[in-house]
């Protein structure tokens, strides 16, 4: 029987300045801006999607950039570090690149036998690059980063929680995850245990709760194939006491949301239909795309949004 959930679909964060946000994720990290749209719940705020060439599920980091937003704080009840996958031989390249653009980078760390580095973006967003030789996905680059060093997509995510038992039960009993191992108070779970599906729970019983604002993660979305499998997941979750939303149309996928026991907002998002439904693949992210219900107000929406542009040539 095929699993209903197959890994991470996307991770969505809150950011500050929209242009600085685009500059970092496309310029410094080299991700592709695959969609430029609006926050459906706040149409005067952008929603950017950054990923591989086509925005494949498991590669897409998305942001809500609120101009002037204060910085949030990492803490309990949050996804505190988003990990991207890079080739084993690329670690030194990325250390040098990040330092070139004045980002403070950790010493090389080792976790579950793999080397990684940790740093923060301009808003304080926690990011890790994990070097591994098991990820066969192709990366994306605008040309300022050698293809062989490009980011391949997500490796995984770290949930910072007071305890793990109820969240682990959710993952393993209702979301097709399995326990992989424990190291230094970090408990690892995966669907197959490979880049793109890893969820680590870091147990911190005495930590302070995080404060959500710029530089913090809003939610993590998990992959399911289509609306049929999504409704099956929704039914399972509701039968087991989780307060799950109705299905919401996000244009590029369908979504349901609920809070896991530790407080992190979880989403289940469909792989279908993808980001090429309203733009050709060669031109993804070039125009401001609006949902049908917002099109009549395009003039007002565009007037409320600060102009942004790709500046990847600055980051060679």
N, C-alpha and C positions, 0 to 999 in steps of 0.2 A: 504493500500500500504506500502510495506516495505521501510524503509529509505535507501538511497544510501550510506550514511555515518553513521557509528555506534559508533564513538568514536576515541580514540587515537590508532594508530597502533604502532609507535615507536618514539623515540626522539633521535636525533643524535648530538653528541657534539664533539668539538675539544679538544684534551688532549695533554699532554706532554710525559713524559717517558712511554713507553709501559708496562714495568714490574710493575711500580708503579700503573699504570692504572688497570692492572689485579689484583694486590694485593688488591687495595681498593674495587673494585666492587665485586670480588669474596670472598676475605678474610674478609674485614670489614663488608660490607653490605650483603654478603652471596648469591648474585645472581649467577646464573649458567652461565658460559661461554658456550653459545650454538653454537657459530660459530667463527672461526678464519680464516679470509680471508684477502683480500687486498682492498684498496680504488680503485675502478674501474677507477677513473679518475687520480689516482696517484699510480701506482702499487708498488712503493718503500715504501709505507706506509700501515701499518696494517689497517684492519677494524674489530673491535671486537664487538660482539653482546652479551649482558648480559640480562638474563631474568629468567623465571620460568623453570620448568623441560624440557619443549619442546620448549620454546621460543614463547609462545602464543602471538598473537597480543594483545597489551595493557599492556605487561609486559617488552618489550624489549628496553633497553637503549643501544645505540650503540656509539662507539667512533672511531675517527680518531686520533691516537696518533702520533704526530710529535715530535721526539726526539729533544730537545733543543728549542722548541717553547717558545716564550715569553708568559707571561700571558696576557690575554685579560681583558677587563673591562666591567662590566654590565652597561647597559644604555638603552636609548630609541631605539626602533626598534628591540628589542631582546626578546627572551624567556629567562627570567632571573632566574626563579626557577622551577625546576622539582620536582613534589611532588609524593612520593610513599605512598602506602596504607599499614597501619599496624593495627593489632587488638587494640581495645580500651585499653586493659589491658597491652599493650606492651610498652607504652611510657616511663615509668621509666626504663625498661630494656634497651631501646635504648639510653637513656641519659647516663646511666652508661657505656654502651659498647663504645660509641663514645668517652667519656672522658677517658676511659681506654687506648684508642689508640691515645690520645692527640689531639683530634679534639675539637675545641671550639664550644659549643652548646648554642643556645639561651635559654632564659627562656621559659617556657611553654606558648604558645600563644593560643588564641581562635579566630576562624574564622568561621562564619556561624554556630556557636554552637558546633564546633568540636575542639578538642585540637590538637596542633601540635608543632613540634620543627623545627628549621632552623639551617643549618650549611653549610660549604663548604668543598669540597674534597681537596686533596693536590694541585690541580691546581687552586682552587678558584671557582669551579663549584657550583652554588647555588642549594642546595637540601633541601627539606622539607619531613618530615615524618608526615603523618596525621592519627591520631587514629580515627577509626570509627568501628561501629558494623554492617555495611550493606554490607560489601564485603565478599562474600562467596567463592571467589577463593582460591585455595590451594597455599601456598607459596612453596619456594624451599630453601633448606639448604644443604651445603656439610657436615653438622654434627657439625660444630663449633657453630651454633646458634640453640637453641631449636626450633623445628618445630612450636610450638605455637606462637613464636615471629617473625617468618620469614616474610619478605616482600612479599606482595601478587601481586604486580604489580604497575602500575601507579595509582595515584589518579587523578592527573591533571597537569596543567602547567599554569604559569603566564606569560602573554605577557605585557611588559612594553611599553606603547604607549603614544604619545602626546594627542591623542584624540581617541575616541572609535567608533564614528558614522559609518564610512565606514567599519571598520572591523566587527562591530556588524551586519551591513547589510549583509555582505558576509556570516557570520556564520548562521544567521537566515533565510535569503532568499534563499541561494544557497547551504548550507552545512548541512541541517537537524538539526541544533542546535536551541535551544530556550533560551530565557532569563530566568534566575532563580531568581536573586535578586542582590541587591547592598548593600555593607557595606564598609564604610570609603573610598570611592573612588575606590573600587574594584567591578567590574561588572562581575557577574558569568553567564556562559552559559554551557549548556550540551545537549546531545542528549536525555538521560533519567534522567540526573541529579544524576548519581551515580559514584562511584570510577571507573576510567578508561576512563571517557568521559568528565571530567570537564576542561573547559578553562576559566581562569580568565583574564580579562583585567584590568590592574592597570593603571589609567590615571595619567600622570605626564607631564603637558604641558610645564614645564620649565626645564626638565631634559636634560642632555647631552647625545648625541648618544653613544651607546656602541661601543667598538672596538673588533672585532672578532679575537680570537686566543685561546690559551690553557685556558680551564676553562670557555668557552662560548658555547652556543648551536648553531649548524649549521642550523638545521631545525627541524620542527615537522611534523610527518606524521600522517594522519588520515586514518582510516580503511574503506575499501569498500570490498564487498564480493569477487568479481572476475573481470575478464577483461571486461565483459559485463557491469557491473555496473560502472566500472571505465570510460569506454568510454562515458557513459551517463553523469557522473559528468564532464568529460572533455568538452563535448558539451555544457552543461549548463554554465560552467565557461566562455568558449570562446564566447558564445552568449551574455554574460553580460560584455564583455570588458576586461577580464583577459587574460594576456599573458601566455598561458599554453604550456609546452613543449610537444613534442611527447612522446609516451609511451616508457619507458626505461626498459630493462630486467635486474633486479637485482638478478637473479638466484632464490632467495627465495621469491620474490614477484615482481610484476610489478609496475612501478612508473610513475607518472606525477608530475611536479613541477610548482609552480608559486609564485609570491610575493603577500602577502596580502597588503592592502593599507598602513599599518603602517610600512612596510619594512621587516617583518618576512617571511622567506622562508617556504612555506607550501608544503607538498607533499601529494598526495593521493596514498596509497599503498594497494595492494590486500591482503586479508587473505591467498590466495593460492599462491604457493603450500606449503610453510613452510620450516622449517630447516632440516627435515629428508629426503630430497630428495637425499642427497649425503653422509649421515652418519646415522648409526643406532642411535635410540634415546638414547641408553645406552652409546654411545660414542660421543655424540655431543661435538664439540669444541676441540677435541683431536688433530686433524691434521690440517695443513694449507690447506684449500680448495681454489682452484682457478677456475675461470670461464674457459670455454673451450678455449676461445681465448688466455688466458694467459698460458695455460699448456705448450706450446712449449718453453716458457721462464722460466719455473719453477726454474731451476738451478740458473739463474741470479737473479730472484726475491728473492729466499730464501737467497742468499748471501748478498743481500742488506738489509735484515730485521734482526734486533737484536734478538737473541734467547730469548724466554720468557717461563715461566713455571708457573703452579699453585702452590701456596704456602699457601693454606688455613689452613694447620695445624699450621702455625705460629699465627693464629688469633683466637685461642680458647678462 
